[in-house]
């Protein structure tokens, strides 16, 4: 399981990947060339973005859960 520091680092990495993928998708859409390859790439990017956002949600829940558990057990 992720501890607080590792969880925050992993969350930062996922956020970085999400930003990079969103930027790449915007650039791809800006070129307005609709080839079969680009359509397939766009689908793959959307799926990857969905998976990254799901990973971000899960990591956030784990990190928050760990922080809550630490706060309740430390007296």
Secondary structure as UniProt FT lines:
FT   HELIX           4..30
FT   HELIX           36..73
//
